[in-house]
Amino acid sequence: MAEPQATPKSKVIEWIKAIVWTAVAWVLLTTFVVQAYRIPSPSMERTLMVGDVLFVNKFLFGAKLPFVDVRTPAVREPRRDDIVVFLSPIEDSMLVKRLIGIPGDTVEMRQGALYRNGKALVEPWAQSTDPGWSADESTRLAMRQMQLPHFVGADPDAYLPDVHQWGPLVVPDDSLWMMGDNRDQSRDSRFWGLVPRRNVRGTPVLIYYSWDPFSYKPFPFLSAVRWSRVLTIPR
């Protein structure tokens, strides 16, 4: 017996079902598992370059449900030296930085060298392109006001931090201290303070595309691809 022929109406219904299921799968995937993120600034160079496009694992640290302040259970908590994507604590934008201090850590910088719990850090990923950089007085006063509640140094009254000289500071509960790998091109926890744990959104797992937006080639999105960075894992 011949199979009944599909009517135009049934074909339309099947197409609608396929589109709906695809949309649902995409929403679930981008909400709970992975999402794309493009690097817009040089704050993480050389680890992440302007023009890198990443897949971000949202599931690892617990995915935030849309429209509500609820998260899925985390596979693990963020660890020291993780690269973390998070919601800025001062504006509605997503940032990516290196996790320097977790709750209970004492962090400080002495003449550009970073210390955690009294030990100098070995950071092959970090760079300082302007070691003589100093913030203006108003910025330093704002840094002092933000940092002073967490300061555990000998003379709080005289404390006046600068970009390469600050701390020691103790990271409080449910907070993280974030810094860019490109220390002199990064606005980070030195300037705007601690990141609440609830602001964490994920960690990069793959650079799936990269191009040089500063290239003079025509259509750099296609002609200035950094092939050596495509399908690499950021560390």
PyMOL commands that set and color helices and strands:
alter all, ss='L'
color gray80, all
select helices_A, chain A and resi 8-32+42-44+137-150+156-158+183-185+189-192+197-199+220-223
alter helices_A, ss='H'
color red, helices_A
select strands_A, chain A and resi 34-38+52-57+83-87+94-101+106-110+113-116+119-120+166-170+175-179+195-196+200-210
alter strands_A, ss='S'
color yellow, strands_A
deselect
rebuild
show_as cartoon
